[in-house]
């Protein structure tokens, strides 16, 4: 079974309060589903048409686990804490190796 990954790119960060409120609920929600944070807010070098934005990479045991975590009620509660001033791209990606 291939691993699953979330790739989250923050185009606009917004207020510290909305990010903090989101993180307080999101971290336990995804960790309870086996999430392992591979990268979170570190240095980024962007190439081609990309911009250097805060990026988070999260690994799950499977693609299905990654999708289920995103669609879970617990994570939906976290998303409701993000203000409209936060603009992100979120992708769920299937890995090549199990």
C-alpha positions as CSV (number, residue, x, y, z in Angstrom):
1,X,0.0,0.0,0.0
2,X,1.4,3.4,-1.0
3,X,1.7,6.2,1.6
4,X,-0.4,9.3,1.3
5,X,0.8,12.9,1.6
6,X,-0.8,16.3,2.2
7,X,1.0,19.1,0.5
8,X,-0.2,22.4,1.9
9,X,1.0,25.7,0.3
10,X,0.0,28.9,2.1
11,X,-0.4,31.7,-0.5
12,X,-1.5,34.2,2.1
13,X,-1.0,33.6,5.9
14,X,-3.5,36.0,7.4
15,X,-3.6,36.7,11.1
16,X,-1.6,34.9,13.8
17,X,-4.8,34.3,15.8
18,X,-6.6,32.4,13.0
19,X,-3.5,30.2,12.3
20,X,-3.1,29.5,16.0
21,X,-6.8,28.6,16.4
22,X,-6.6,26.3,13.4
23,X,-3.4,24.6,14.5
24,X,-4.8,23.9,18.0
25,X,-7.6,21.8,16.5
26,X,-5.9,20.6,13.3
27,X,-2.8,19.0,15.0
28,X,-4.7,16.6,17.2
29,X,-7.2,15.9,14.4
30,X,-4.6,14.7,11.9
31,X,-2.2,13.1,14.4
32,X,-5.1,10.9,15.6
33,X,-5.2,9.6,12.1
34,X,-1.5,8.8,11.9
35,X,-0.1,12.0,10.5
36,X,3.6,12.5,10.6
37,X,4.9,16.1,9.8
38,X,7.8,15.9,7.4
39,X,8.1,19.6,6.7
40,X,6.3,22.6,8.4
41,X,7.2,26.2,7.7
42,X,10.9,25.8,7.0
43,X,13.0,27.2,4.2
44,X,11.6,27.0,0.7
45,X,13.3,27.5,-2.6
46,X,10.7,28.0,-5.4
47,X,11.4,27.5,-9.1
48,X,9.6,27.9,-12.4
49,X,6.1,29.4,-11.9
50,X,6.1,28.8,-8.1
51,X,6.3,31.4,-5.3
52,X,8.3,31.0,-2.0
53,X,5.4,30.3,0.4
54,X,5.1,28.6,3.7
55,X,4.7,24.9,2.9
56,X,3.7,21.9,5.0
57,X,4.2,18.2,4.0
58,X,2.4,15.6,6.1
59,X,2.8,11.8,5.6
60,X,0.1,9.2,6.3
61,X,0.2,5.4,6.1
62,X,-1.9,5.4,3.0
63,X,-3.5,7.6,0.4
64,X,-6.9,6.6,1.8
65,X,-5.9,7.6,5.3
66,X,-4.8,11.0,4.0
67,X,-8.1,11.5,2.3
68,X,-10.1,10.4,5.4
69,X,-8.1,12.7,7.6
70,X,-8.9,15.7,5.4
71,X,-12.6,14.8,5.2
72,X,-13.0,14.0,8.9
73,X,-15.4,16.0,11.1
74,X,-12.5,16.8,13.4
75,X,-10.4,18.4,10.6
76,X,-13.5,20.2,9.3
77,X,-13.8,21.8,12.7
78,X,-10.2,23.0,12.4
79,X,-10.8,24.4,8.9
80,X,-13.7,26.5,10.3
81,X,-11.1,28.3,12.4
82,X,-9.2,29.6,9.4
83,X,-10.2,33.1,8.6
84,X,-10.9,34.3,5.1
85,X,-7.5,36.0,5.3
86,X,-5.7,32.6,4.9
87,X,-5.4,31.4,1.3
88,X,-4.0,27.9,0.8
89,X,-3.7,25.2,-1.7
90,X,-4.1,21.7,-0.4
91,X,-3.3,18.5,-2.3
92,X,-3.6,14.9,-1.2
93,X,-1.0,12.9,-3.2
94,X,-0.4,9.2,-3.4
95,X,3.2,8.1,-2.9
96,X,5.1,5.7,-5.2
97,X,6.5,3.5,-2.5
98,X,4.6,1.8,0.3
